[in-house]
Amino acid sequence: MVKLLHAAGIEVILDVVYNHTAEGGPDGDTLSFRGLGEQRYYRHDAHGRYLDTTGCGNTLNFAEPRVVDLAIESLRYWAEEFHIDGFRFDLAVTLCRNAGNEFDPEHPFLKRIAEDPVISKTKLISEPWDVGYGGWQTGRFPKGWVDWNDHFRDGVRRFWLSDRGAADAGMSGGNVGVLADALTGSARVFEPSGRSRLASLNFITAHDGFTLADLVSYDRKHNEANGEQNRDGHSDNRSYNHGFEGRTENERILAARALSKRNLMTTLMISIGVPMITAGDELGRTQQGNNNAYCQDNPLTWIDWTQTPESHDMLRSTKRVIRLRKEFMQAQDAGFPDKGTGLDWFDEEGQPMTAARWHDPSLRVVQLLVSSEGGAYRGLLVINGNKDDQKVVLPKLVAESGAGSRMFELRLTTSELNDRRQGALVAAGEREVVQGNTINVYRT
């Protein structure tokens, strides 16, 4: 299978779970390590009780060299024998806890990977947290690693969904600063580690949690089918049902949900970093509000490839924004340049953003002018996070000839599916009406 995927130009990333075993907690079955050397292979506290940083009853003890050896040999086997291209490490913080049960960015496991001539050449992706004390370590993995960026996930959901829901309810929404940070690689998170913006694996959804369609359709989780009285799964989803919980035939609500899905997918694909799309989101797959469907091996979690008008529209929109990413992001610098280099921010009047405007929750319009190495302008993002349409003055730029204004060509607007306005030209410094809750992308 791997050979066939490689022949089709597709790399294979394996999700590996080295943080716990199927032996469970102290009352679980004895299948392997518990019988071989329980005190060495599993973590225990000072009283001899199991330490559980995984939520699965036991925690493999990566302070024990034999456990590190086991994981390294397993990774080499997958890479050498099956030609796996990379690995995503489930609850990766657990694999980097030292003898004191603290996360160590220089843990022997990380050093062994960096020194290994085979594993070090594969793609290394961390889920940079676990459920233990000090478990959230996004941005702290070493060079050569890419971290799942939960700051991106939460910030983008907040701007397009939960803040919008608050505003629709007459409360104060959030400001554009959180979205700006997500769009440009989460510098505060990743720059201290010495890595580039490409160390951020950007995502809106994952295999755990709501699907993209459910994010815009449910305010609350609905996990009753899991048999735990809806106690399982996260309650902090930063979702917004757009006025009705769950399935509806209301055309206004359906249109608003579809627009939000396009905004979320577009934000993911135009942000600096490595994008991850959860399978089925490109079709609008739903789990009927279940955000912890690990135990549901049935049509609730299966991908239905049957085309409907709604899934066709979402797939078309996703393809469109993927093409745009290739065009728009191709020459963007992945490093963290000096402030003001390569990324220039403007307000709705075409003026440089000020600190006060960044933090004003009533101002939800921002423009990002992106330039490539050497200073050549490549594109402009105009984001209107308000409910109502907004007249926006595009940044004043002189034409390359030095005479007259530069022209902006509209490449995408999330408010439309039919590309009716694609290719429209707008002069720098002119006013452009941007629809409510919409992203416009222009090429210069």
N, C-alpha and C positions, 0 to 999 in steps of 0.2 A: 504493500500500500504506500509506504513512504517513497519508494522508487517511482511509482506512478504519479504521486503528488509532485515530486521533484521534476519529473518530466513535463508536468504542466506548469512549471514555474512557481509552485506553491511550497513554501517552507513549512516545516512541522515543528510546533512548539508543544512540548509535553508538560502537562500539569502534574507536578510531583508532590506527594504528601508524605514528608519524612517526619512530621512533628508528633504523630501518635500512631498507635497500632489498633487492631481490632480486638485486642484483649480487654479494652475498657478499663473501668475503675478496679478497685481492690476486690470487688465481688465478681469480676468478670471471668471469662474463660481463661484457662491456661493453655496457650497454643504454641508459644515459642519463647520469647524473651523472659516472660515471667518464670518459666521453669529453668531457663539457662542461667539467669543472673539478674534477678529483679532489682536488686539494690544498685547495680551498675547501669542497667539499661534504662531505667525510669527515674525521673526526678522525685525526690522525697524531701520533706521539710525536716526540721531538727528533731521532730518527734516520730519520724519514720513514716509519716502519712504521705500519700501521693500528692504531689504538686500538679495542678492541672491548669496549664496556660493555653489549652487548646479547646476546652469545652467538650472534650470527648472522653473524659475519665482518666486518661494518662497522658504523660508528656515524655517523649524520648529525651534522654539526657545527653545533650551535645557537649557537655563538659567532660564526658568520657571519650577518650581517644578512639576506642573501638567503635563507638557509634558514628563518629566522624569518618572513620575508615569505611564503614558500611555504606554511608551515603555517597562518599566519593567514588567507591568502586561501582556502585549502582549507576551513578551518572556517567562514568566512563563506559560502562557496558552499553547504555542506551545510545551514547554518542558514537561509539566505535562500531558496534554490531548492527544497530538500526539506523545509523546516520541521522539521528534526531538533530535538528538545527538549534534548539534552545530549550530552556526550561522555565516554567513559571512555578515558583516555590510557594506553596500554600503556608500561610502563617509563618513567614520567613523569620520573624523575630525570634520565635522559639528555637530555631536552628543556630542562633547567635547569642544565646544566653550563656554566661560563664558560670563558674562554680558557685558564685553568689546569686545566681538566678537573675542577673542584670544583663541587658543588651550590651554587647561589646562590638563596636564597628571594626575592631581588629581581631575578631574571634578566629581561632585556628581553622574553623570550617571555611571562613571567607578567604583566609590566607592560602589554604590548600587549593581552593578553586582558582585563585589568581595565579598560583604557581604551576598549575597543571597544564601541560602543553596541549591537551585535548579540550578539557572543559572550559578553559579560559577563552577559547576561540568560539564558543557557542554564545547564543543570546541568553542573558541572565535577567530574569524578571522577578522582582520581589513583591509579595503581598506584605507590605512593611508594617504589619501589626500582628498581635495575638491578643488573647483575652486576659493575660497576666498583668501584674503591676508594671507600669512603664512600657506598656505594649505598643503604643503608637510611635513609630520611628520613621515616618515618611520623610525622605530627604537625607537620611543618615547612612544609607548604604554606600559602599565605596565606589570608586571609578570602575567602569565596566558593567555596572548594574543599572537597570531601569526600574523605577519604583511605580507601582500603582499609586496614582495621585488622588487621594480622597479629598484633598483641598479643592482640586479642580471639580470633581464630581459635586461636592456640596455647594460650591460657589455658583456653578452654572445652574444647578437645580434651583437654588435660592433665587437668583435673578429672574429666571424665566417662569418659575412656578410659585414657590411659596410667597415671595415678595409680591408677585402679581395678585395672588389670592388675597393677601392682606390688603392691597390697594383696592381691589374690587369690593372688599368688605368695608371700605371706608377708613381703614387704618393706614399707618405709614408704611410704605415699602422701603426696601433697602436702596443703597446708592450703587453707582456703576463701578466703584473701585474694586469690589470683589470679582466682578466679571473681567475687568481689565487685567487683573493679576492672573486670572486663569488663561486668558487669551495669549498671554506673552510668556508662558513657561514657568509660572510660579517661582519667580526669582528668589523671594524670601525663603522658600523651602529648599531649593536645589543649589543655589549659588554657593552657600557656605561649604558644600561638600566638594567643590572644585569640579563638578560635572557641568555639562552643557544643558541647554533646554531640552535636549533629546533624552535626558534622564527621566523626564516626566512622561509616564504612560497615562494619557488622558482618557477618561471614560465617563460616561453618564450612567450606564447600567453594567451589571455583571451577572454571572450565573446565580449569585445570591441577590435577593432583593426584587423590587418591582422591575418588570419589563418597561420599555419606553412607553408603550401604549398604556400600561397601567399607571405610570407616573402621572399622566395627564388625565386619568379617569377616576382615580381614587384618592381620597384624603386620608384613608385609614387602611391598614392591612386587613385582609379577610382570609385568615388561615384556618378556619374551622375544620376544613377537610383533613387537616393534619392530625386531628384527634387530641390536641392539647388545649382545647377551649380558647383558642386564639391567643394563647400566652407566648407562643414562640414567634421568632422574627422581630425585626427592629420596628419601633414605632416612630422613629425620627427619620422620615423619608423625604421631607422637603418636596412633597408632591402637591398637586392641585387638580381637583376634579372638574373645574370650570363651571361649577354651579349645580352639578348633579352627581351623586355617587354611583359609579358603575355604568352599565350599559344603558343607552338611551337612543331614541330615534329623533331627538330634538336637533334639527339641522344647524341651528345657531351654535349649540354646544359642540356638535361634531366638527364644525368648521373651525371653532376656536381651538379644539384639541389638536386637529390636524396641523394648524399653524404652529402651535407650541412644539409639536414633534419635529417639524421642519426647522424651527429655530434651534432646538437642542442639537439635532444632527448637524446642522450647519455650523454652530458654534464649535462642536467637537472637531469638525474637519478643517476649520480655518484657524484653529489654535496651534501655537507652536508647541511641538512635542510629538509623541508617538500616539496616534489615535487607536482606540480599541472599540469595535462595534460588537455588541452581543448578538449572536446568531438569532435571527428572527425579528430583531428590531427594524431591519430594513423592510420588513413586510407588515409591521404593526402587530406582531404577535402578542396575545394577552394570556395571562394566567388567572384571569378573573379576580385580580386583587390579592392573590396569594404571593407573599414576598419571601417565603421560605419553603419552596416546593421541592426540596431535595428528596422527599419521600414519595413523590408523585410520579411514578413511571407509567403514565397514561396520557390520553389526549390533552390533558391540562398543560403538560410540559413539552409535548412533541411539537415539532414545527410542521404546520400545515402549509404545504406548498400550493394549495389551490388558490388561484388568482381571483380576487374580488376587486371591484373598483377602488376600494380603499387601499388594499395591499398594493395594487398596481401603481397608484399615485405615490405611495410612500417609497416604493422601490425606485420609481422614476426619479423622485426627488433626491434619494440617496445617491444614485448613480451620477446625477447632475453635480452634486456638491463634491463627490470624489474627483470628478474630472476637474472641477474648479480648484481643488486643493493642489493637484499636480501642476496646474498653471500658476496659481497664486503664490504657493509656498516654495517653489522650486529653488529659488536663489536666496531665500531668507537665511540670514546668519543664525546658526544654532547656539552660538556662544552668548554670554551675558555681557554685551558691550557697555561702554560708559553710558551713563544716563543721558538720554536725548539722542542717542545714535541708533538709527535704523527704525525707530518706532516713535512717531510723533502723534500726540493726542490733541484733539480739538473739541470745542463744545458746539452746540447747535448754531452758533453765530460764526463759526469758522475761526474762532479765537483759541489760542492755546489754553488748555485746561489749567485751572488754578487749584490750590489745595482746598479752598473753600468749596469749590464745585464738586471735587471728588467726594466729599463727605456729606453733601446735601442730598437727603433721601427724596426730595421733590424733583431732582434733576436726574432723569434716566435716559438721556440722549448723549451719545459720545461718538466721536469719529477717530479712527486709527489709520494714520498714513504710514504705510510700510515701504521701506526702501531696501534694496539689496546691497551687497558689498560694493563699495565704490560710490554709494550715494544715489544711484539711479532709482527713481521712484517706480514701484511696481504696482501698487494697488491701494485702494481705500476701502475701509469698512465703515459703514454708517449704521449705528444700532439705535433704534428707537424702542425703548422699553416701556413707553407710556401706552395707555389704552387708546389715546386719540392720535390722529395724524399730526405730524410735526413738520413745519417748514424749516429746512436745514440749509445753511450757507456752506457750500463745500469749500475746503481750504483754498486760499489764494495762492496759486502756483503759476510761475511764468513758464511759457512754452519753452521747449528745448532750444528753439531757434533764438530765444531771447526777446522775441517780440510777441505781444499778445498773451492770452491766458492758455494754460494747458487744458486739454479736454479730458474728461472722465467718461469712459465707456461702461455702461451698466452691464455687468456680467450675470448677476443673479439678484433677485429679490424674493424673499421667502413668502411674501404676501400673495404671490401668484404661482400657479403650476404650469401655465401655458406658455411661459416665456414670451409673452406678448411684447414686453418692453425691452427684451434683451437686445443689446447693441445700441440703445438710445445714448446720445451724446449730451453731456452737460458740461458747460464751461466752468473752470475753477472760479470761485467767488460768486457763482450764481446760486439762487435758491432752488432747492429741490424738495418736493413734498414726499416725505417718507411715511408710509402707512403705519398705523399703530401696531406695536408688538411685531416689529419687522426688522430684518437685517437686509441691507443693500450692500452688494459688493461691486466695486468698480475697478477697472483697469486703467492705468494712465498710459 
